[in-house]
């Protein structure tokens, strides 16, 4: 077809750091301008949250446009499906009055997470900080294709053809790898499949047909570009491709319909699990502390009981400051509750990600969290802009602002200190800074149009 006459298109939204950038709240903010919100990678390891006036909506597999009734939702073949988690999510939304019938479509080419994958991940995944949802082993078996003379992976289309045979084979595969009784897991998966099945399509061009009819699609990336299975730092990566270009493979749409790439970052960097975090406050000490807390099941409640964040800030050392920032900005894993490792905004890393992955515009969340630096000794916001001799970080410092001057509505101007920092950031990134987050609520996303 002549794409010059097409009216439909697709944009791709990805995280630019190490995950948890607040992608879901940006998707929710933009969703009204699209007809379809589509997922293209990951599975139940992706914890996406949207803060509403009724409370926090936590999603793992359903796309984040769910609160917009006019918007359709699509889960592409690049995603892996945890049947029990997805069924639970569908039922949870139904209980809140959100009916997905006629709105949600799932590709029948999505691989299914098996009991053997859960067991393997929970046994071995802790070494690299996985969520234990079987995502990595599922992707690995899809690539392996065969184990012990039998198929190692199953897709939703296999369940559509012969669910009894597939569940029986899943049980055999699990028995080969683990002694644990998995009959209960299989039974729960059978029940969950009955909930998920009505949403599955065998039409490989379902999304393409929508776009050919003029639909506007927003692909919602899970995790972030720094956690891509190839481009990230092995082995501390996720198991799927997280890059904008993969949206058209895992999202089942020709790349000729691409319009632009949207990057989401946040003003304080964080990371769950092990792996490089160059600007981490507290460095190795912080990484070890968070790893121990994750293994021992300690998180938000434990730190709230043990620490006073303002007293920690008064101490002045990087490790204590990191804990305080985590507490005050709620940096705990959505899916796991684990404490996230916290670091300074790394502008050099953002510049490279924007250039390498073709990002056209940026949204910056958690700008309000920078107010915490008004409680530090020098009352300055430190921003990492590069390194000297490959080791020592080059840090710029901007005047801090008090939490009391953070705007609560669009009519109130930004603190001049924050506006200066944001204008500088847009200039050095070389991309428009389209929006900023000034708090967790939907109404606290604010337009900030700058031309670099």
C-alpha positions as CSV (number, residue, x, y, z in Angstrom):
1,X,0.0,0.0,0.0
2,X,1.1,3.6,-0.4
3,X,2.0,4.7,3.1
4,X,1.9,8.3,2.1
5,X,-1.9,8.1,2.2
6,X,-2.2,6.2,5.4
7,X,-3.8,7.8,8.4
8,X,-2.8,5.3,11.1
9,X,0.6,5.3,12.8
10,X,2.5,4.0,15.8
11,X,4.6,5.7,18.4
12,X,6.9,3.8,20.8
13,X,7.4,4.7,24.5
14,X,10.3,3.2,26.4
15,X,12.2,3.7,29.6
16,X,15.6,5.3,29.3
17,X,17.2,4.2,32.5
18,X,17.0,1.0,34.6
19,X,13.2,0.6,34.8
20,X,10.7,2.1,37.2
21,X,10.8,5.5,35.4
22,X,7.0,5.9,35.6
23,X,6.2,4.8,32.1
24,X,2.6,3.7,33.0
25,X,1.7,7.2,34.3
26,X,3.0,8.8,31.0
27,X,1.0,6.2,29.0
28,X,-2.1,7.0,31.0
29,X,-1.5,10.7,30.4
30,X,-1.1,10.2,26.6
31,X,-3.7,7.4,26.1
32,X,-6.6,9.7,25.2
33,X,-4.7,10.6,22.0
34,X,-4.4,7.0,20.8
35,X,-6.8,4.3,19.7
36,X,-4.7,1.3,20.8
37,X,-2.2,0.8,23.6
38,X,0.0,-2.2,23.0
39,X,2.6,-4.2,24.9
40,X,5.4,-5.8,23.0
41,X,7.8,-7.4,25.5
42,X,8.1,-8.8,29.0
43,X,5.4,-10.4,31.1
44,X,4.3,-10.4,34.8
45,X,7.8,-9.2,35.8
46,X,6.7,-5.7,34.7
47,X,5.1,-3.8,37.5
48,X,3.3,-0.7,36.2
49,X,1.3,1.6,38.6
50,X,-1.1,4.4,38.0
51,X,-2.1,6.6,41.0
52,X,-5.8,7.6,40.8
53,X,-8.2,9.4,43.2
54,X,-9.5,6.0,44.1
55,X,-6.1,4.5,44.9
56,X,-3.2,2.8,43.2
57,X,-3.9,0.7,40.2
58,X,-1.2,-2.0,39.8
59,X,-0.8,-3.7,36.4
60,X,1.6,-6.3,35.3
61,X,0.5,-7.6,31.9
62,X,-2.5,-5.5,30.8
63,X,-1.5,-2.3,29.0
64,X,-1.7,0.9,30.9
65,X,-4.4,2.5,28.8
66,X,-6.9,0.5,30.7
67,X,-8.5,3.5,32.5
68,X,-9.6,5.0,29.1
69,X,-12.8,3.2,28.0
70,X,-12.5,4.2,24.4
71,X,-9.0,2.8,24.0
72,X,-8.3,-0.7,22.8
73,X,-5.6,-2.9,24.4
74,X,-3.2,-5.3,22.7
75,X,-0.7,-7.8,24.0
76,X,1.7,-8.7,21.2
77,X,3.6,-11.9,20.5
78,X,6.8,-10.6,22.1
79,X,5.2,-10.9,25.5
80,X,5.2,-14.0,27.6
81,X,1.9,-14.9,29.4
82,X,1.6,-15.9,33.0
83,X,-1.9,-17.3,32.9
84,X,-2.6,-17.1,36.6
85,X,-1.4,-13.6,36.9
86,X,-3.1,-12.4,33.8
87,X,-6.4,-14.0,34.8
88,X,-6.1,-12.5,38.3
89,X,-5.5,-9.1,36.7
90,X,-8.5,-9.3,34.4
91,X,-10.7,-10.3,37.3
92,X,-9.3,-7.6,39.5
93,X,-10.2,-5.0,36.9
94,X,-13.6,-6.4,36.4
95,X,-14.2,-6.1,40.2
96,X,-13.4,-2.4,39.8
97,X,-16.0,-2.0,37.0
98,X,-13.5,-2.2,34.1
99,X,-14.7,-4.8,31.6
100,X,-12.1,-5.8,29.1
101,X,-14.4,-7.7,26.8
102,X,-14.2,-6.3,23.3
103,X,-11.2,-4.1,24.4
104,X,-8.3,-6.5,25.1
105,X,-6.8,-8.7,22.3
106,X,-3.9,-11.1,22.9
107,X,-1.8,-12.6,20.1
108,X,-2.0,-16.4,20.1
109,X,1.8,-16.5,19.4
110,X,2.6,-15.4,23.0
111,X,4.6,-18.1,24.8
112,X,3.1,-19.4,28.1
113,X,5.0,-19.4,31.4
114,X,5.0,-23.1,32.6
115,X,5.3,-24.5,36.1
116,X,8.9,-25.6,35.3
117,X,9.7,-21.9,34.5
118,X,8.4,-20.7,37.9
119,X,10.3,-23.4,39.7
120,X,13.6,-22.8,37.8
121,X,13.4,-19.0,38.3
122,X,12.7,-19.2,42.0
123,X,15.6,-21.6,42.5
124,X,18.2,-19.8,40.4
125,X,16.9,-16.3,39.5
126,X,17.8,-14.7,42.9
127,X,21.5,-14.5,41.9
128,X,20.8,-11.8,39.3
129,X,17.7,-10.3,41.0
130,X,14.8,-11.6,38.9
131,X,11.2,-11.3,40.1
132,X,10.8,-15.1,40.2
133,X,7.9,-15.1,37.7
134,X,9.5,-17.5,35.3
135,X,10.0,-15.0,32.5
136,X,13.7,-15.8,31.7
137,X,13.3,-19.6,31.6
138,X,10.2,-19.1,29.4
139,X,12.1,-17.0,26.9
140,X,15.0,-19.5,27.1
141,X,12.8,-22.5,26.3
142,X,11.2,-20.7,23.4
143,X,14.7,-20.2,21.9
144,X,15.8,-23.8,22.8
145,X,12.6,-25.2,21.1
146,X,13.3,-28.8,22.3
147,X,14.4,-30.5,25.5
148,X,14.8,-34.2,26.0
149,X,13.2,-34.9,22.7
150,X,10.0,-32.9,23.4
151,X,9.0,-29.3,22.7
152,X,10.2,-27.1,25.5
153,X,7.9,-24.1,24.9
154,X,4.2,-23.7,24.2
155,X,2.3,-20.7,22.8
156,X,-1.3,-19.7,23.4
157,X,-2.1,-21.2,19.9
158,X,-1.1,-24.6,21.3
159,X,-3.6,-24.3,24.1
160,X,-6.2,-23.2,21.6
161,X,-5.7,-26.4,19.6
162,X,-5.4,-29.0,22.4
163,X,-5.2,-27.7,26.0
164,X,-5.4,-31.1,27.6
165,X,-2.3,-32.4,25.8
166,X,-0.4,-29.2,26.5
167,X,-1.1,-29.1,30.2
168,X,-0.1,-32.8,30.4
169,X,3.2,-32.1,28.7
170,X,3.8,-29.1,30.9
171,X,3.4,-31.5,33.9
172,X,5.9,-33.9,32.5
173,X,8.5,-31.2,31.8
174,X,8.2,-29.8,35.3
175,X,8.6,-33.3,36.8
176,X,11.9,-33.7,34.9
177,X,13.3,-30.6,36.5
178,X,11.9,-30.6,40.0
179,X,10.5,-32.9,42.6
180,X,7.9,-30.4,43.8
181,X,4.3,-31.4,43.3
182,X,3.0,-29.2,40.5
183,X,-0.5,-30.6,40.1
184,X,-1.9,-27.7,42.0
185,X,-0.1,-25.2,39.7
186,X,-1.4,-27.0,36.6
187,X,-5.0,-27.0,38.0
188,X,-4.8,-23.2,38.7
189,X,-3.4,-22.7,35.2
190,X,-6.3,-24.7,33.6
191,X,-8.8,-22.5,35.5
192,X,-6.9,-19.3,34.5
193,X,-6.9,-20.3,30.9
194,X,-10.7,-20.3,30.8
195,X,-10.5,-16.6,31.8
196,X,-7.8,-15.6,29.3
197,X,-9.0,-17.7,26.3
198,X,-11.8,-15.4,25.1
199,X,-9.3,-12.6,24.6
200,X,-6.9,-14.6,22.4
201,X,-6.8,-14.0,18.6
202,X,-5.4,-16.2,15.9
203,X,-5.3,-13.2,13.4
204,X,-1.6,-12.4,12.9
205,X,-2.5,-9.0,11.4
206,X,-5.1,-7.9,13.9
207,X,-3.1,-4.8,14.9
208,X,-2.1,-4.1,11.3
209,X,-5.7,-4.1,10.2
210,X,-6.5,-1.5,12.9
211,X,-3.7,0.7,11.7
212,X,-4.7,0.3,8.0
213,X,-8.1,1.5,9.1
214,X,-6.6,4.7,10.6
215,X,-5.9,3.6,14.2
216,X,-3.2,5.4,16.2
217,X,-1.1,3.0,18.3
218,X,1.1,3.6,21.3
219,X,3.5,0.8,22.1
220,X,4.2,0.6,25.8
221,X,7.7,-0.8,26.6
222,X,8.4,-2.8,29.8
223,X,11.6,-2.5,31.7
224,X,14.0,-0.1,29.9
225,X,16.7,0.2,27.3
226,X,19.5,-0.3,29.8
227,X,18.0,-3.7,30.7
228,X,17.8,-5.0,27.1
229,X,18.9,-8.6,26.9
230,X,21.5,-7.7,24.2
231,X,22.4,-4.0,24.8
232,X,22.3,-4.2,28.6
233,X,25.1,-5.3,30.9
234,X,24.9,-9.1,31.0
235,X,23.9,-11.0,33.1
236,X,22.0,-8.2,35.0
237,X,19.4,-7.7,32.3
238,X,15.8,-8.7,31.6
239,X,15.1,-11.6,29.3
240,X,13.5,-9.7,26.4
241,X,14.3,-7.0,23.9
242,X,13.3,-3.6,25.4
243,X,14.4,-1.3,22.6
244,X,12.1,0.8,20.5
245,X,12.9,-1.0,17.3
246,X,11.7,-4.3,18.8
247,X,8.2,-2.9,19.3
248,X,7.4,-3.8,15.7
249,X,8.6,-7.4,16.1
250,X,7.0,-8.1,19.5
251,X,4.1,-5.9,18.7
252,X,3.1,-7.5,15.4
253,X,3.2,-4.4,13.2
254,X,5.4,-3.5,10.2
255,X,7.9,-0.8,11.1
256,X,6.8,1.4,8.2
257,X,4.1,2.8,10.4
258,X,6.6,4.2,13.0
259,X,6.1,7.9,13.7
260,X,8.2,8.8,16.8
261,X,9.9,7.4,19.9
262,X,9.1,8.8,23.3
263,X,11.6,8.3,26.2
264,X,10.7,8.3,29.9
265,X,13.2,9.1,32.6
266,X,13.1,10.2,36.2
267,X,15.0,12.9,38.1
268,X,16.5,10.3,40.4
269,X,17.9,7.1,39.0
270,X,17.0,3.7,40.6
271,X,17.5,0.1,40.0
272,X,16.1,-3.2,41.4
273,X,18.5,-6.1,41.8
274,X,22.1,-6.4,40.9
275,X,24.1,-4.8,38.1
276,X,25.8,-1.5,37.2
277,X,24.4,1.8,38.6
278,X,27.3,4.2,38.2
279,X,25.8,7.1,40.2
280,X,24.5,5.0,43.1
281,X,24.5,6.8,46.4
282,X,26.5,4.6,48.7
283,X,28.0,2.6,45.9
284,X,28.9,-1.0,46.8
285,X,27.6,-0.6,50.4
286,X,24.2,0.4,49.0
287,X,24.1,-2.5,46.5
288,X,25.0,-5.0,49.2
289,X,22.4,-3.6,51.6
290,X,19.6,-3.7,49.0
291,X,20.6,-7.3,48.0
292,X,20.4,-8.4,51.6
293,X,17.1,-6.7,52.1
294,X,15.7,-8.4,49.0
295,X,16.8,-11.8,50.1
296,X,15.4,-11.3,53.6
297,X,12.1,-9.9,52.5
298,X,12.7,-6.5,54.0
299,X,11.4,-3.3,52.3
300,X,9.3,-0.3,52.9
301,X,7.9,-1.2,56.3
302,X,11.3,-2.2,57.7
303,X,13.0,1.0,56.7
304,X,10.1,3.1,58.0
305,X,10.4,1.4,61.4
306,X,14.2,1.8,61.5
307,X,15.0,5.2,60.1
308,X,14.1,8.8,60.2
309,X,14.9,10.1,56.7
310,X,15.5,13.7,57.9
311,X,18.0,12.5,60.4
312,X,19.7,10.4,57.7
313,X,20.0,13.5,55.4
314,X,21.6,15.5,58.3
315,X,24.4,12.9,58.5
316,X,25.6,13.9,55.0
317,X,27.1,10.7,53.8
318,X,26.0,9.2,50.4
319,X,24.7,5.9,51.8
320,X,22.4,7.6,54.4
321,X,21.3,10.1,51.8
322,X,20.3,7.2,49.4
323,X,18.2,5.5,52.1
324,X,16.5,8.8,52.9
325,X,15.7,9.5,49.2
326,X,14.3,6.0,48.8
327,X,12.0,6.5,51.7
328,X,10.8,10.0,50.8
329,X,10.3,9.2,47.1
330,X,8.9,5.7,47.7
331,X,11.5,3.8,45.7
332,X,10.4,0.3,46.3
333,X,9.7,-2.4,43.7
334,X,6.1,-2.4,42.4
335,X,6.0,-6.2,41.9
336,X,8.3,-7.2,44.7
337,X,8.3,-4.5,47.4
338,X,12.1,-4.7,47.4
339,X,14.1,-1.5,48.1
340,X,15.5,0.0,44.9
341,X,19.0,1.2,44.7
342,X,19.1,5.0,44.3
343,X,21.5,7.2,42.3
344,X,21.9,10.7,41.0
345,X,20.5,11.7,37.7
346,X,23.0,10.6,35.1
347,X,22.9,13.0,32.2
348,X,25.7,11.3,30.2
349,X,23.8,8.0,30.3
350,X,20.6,9.7,29.1
351,X,22.4,11.5,26.3
352,X,23.8,8.2,25.0
353,X,20.5,6.3,25.3
354,X,18.7,9.1,23.4
355,X,21.2,9.1,20.6
356,X,21.7,5.3,20.4
357,X,18.0,4.4,20.4
358,X,16.6,7.3,18.3
359,X,14.5,9.0,21.0
360,X,12.5,12.1,19.7
361,X,11.2,13.5,22.9
362,X,11.4,13.0,26.7
363,X,9.2,13.0,29.8
364,X,10.8,13.4,33.2
365,X,9.1,12.0,36.2
366,X,9.7,12.5,39.9
367,X,10.9,16.1,39.6
368,X,9.3,16.7,43.0
369,X,11.7,14.3,44.6
370,X,14.6,16.7,44.0
371,X,13.2,18.9,46.8
372,X,14.8,16.4,49.2
373,X,18.1,18.1,48.5
374,X,16.9,21.3,50.2
375,X,17.3,19.3,53.4
376,X,21.0,18.4,52.8
377,X,23.9,20.4,54.1
378,X,24.8,22.3,50.9
379,X,21.1,22.7,49.7
380,X,22.2,21.8,46.1
381,X,20.8,19.3,43.6
382,X,23.8,17.2,42.2
383,X,23.6,16.0,38.6
384,X,26.2,13.8,37.0
385,X,27.2,15.0,33.6
386,X,30.2,12.7,32.9
387,X,33.3,11.2,34.2
388,X,36.9,12.2,34.4
389,X,39.6,9.7,33.5
390,X,36.9,7.0,33.4
391,X,36.4,7.0,37.1
392,X,35.7,10.2,39.1
393,X,32.3,11.6,38.3
394,X,31.9,15.1,37.1
395,X,29.0,16.6,39.0
396,X,27.1,19.9,38.4
397,X,25.2,21.4,41.3
398,X,22.0,23.4,41.0
399,X,20.2,25.4,43.7
400,X,17.6,23.3,45.5
401,X,14.0,24.2,46.2
402,X,11.7,23.5,49.1
403,X,8.9,21.0,48.9
404,X,6.4,23.7,49.9
405,X,6.9,25.5,46.5
406,X,6.1,22.5,44.3
407,X,3.0,23.5,42.2
408,X,-0.2,21.7,43.0
409,X,-2.0,22.9,39.8
410,X,-1.1,24.1,36.3
411,X,-1.8,27.7,37.2
412,X,1.1,27.9,39.7
413,X,4.5,28.5,38.2
414,X,7.4,26.1,38.7
415,X,10.0,27.1,41.3
416,X,12.6,29.1,39.3
417,X,15.4,26.7,40.5
418,X,13.5,23.7,39.0
419,X,12.7,25.6,35.8
420,X,16.3,26.5,35.3
421,X,17.5,22.9,35.8
422,X,14.8,21.6,33.3
423,X,15.6,24.1,30.6
424,X,19.3,23.2,31.0
425,X,18.5,19.5,30.8
426,X,16.5,19.9,27.6
427,X,19.3,21.8,26.1
428,X,22.0,19.3,26.9
429,X,19.9,16.3,25.9
430,X,19.1,18.0,22.5
431,X,15.4,16.8,22.6
432,X,12.2,18.5,23.7
433,X,11.2,17.9,27.3
434,X,7.5,17.4,26.7
435,X,6.2,16.7,30.3
436,X,7.3,16.5,33.9
437,X,5.9,14.6,36.9
438,X,5.5,16.6,40.1
439,X,3.9,13.9,42.1
440,X,2.3,10.5,41.8
441,X,-1.3,11.5,41.0
442,X,-2.6,11.7,37.4
443,X,-3.2,15.4,37.8
444,X,0.4,16.0,38.7
445,X,1.7,15.3,35.2
446,X,2.4,18.7,33.7
447,X,3.3,19.8,30.2
448,X,6.7,21.3,29.8
449,X,7.3,22.1,26.1
450,X,10.9,23.1,25.4
451,X,12.7,23.2,22.1
452,X,16.4,22.3,22.4
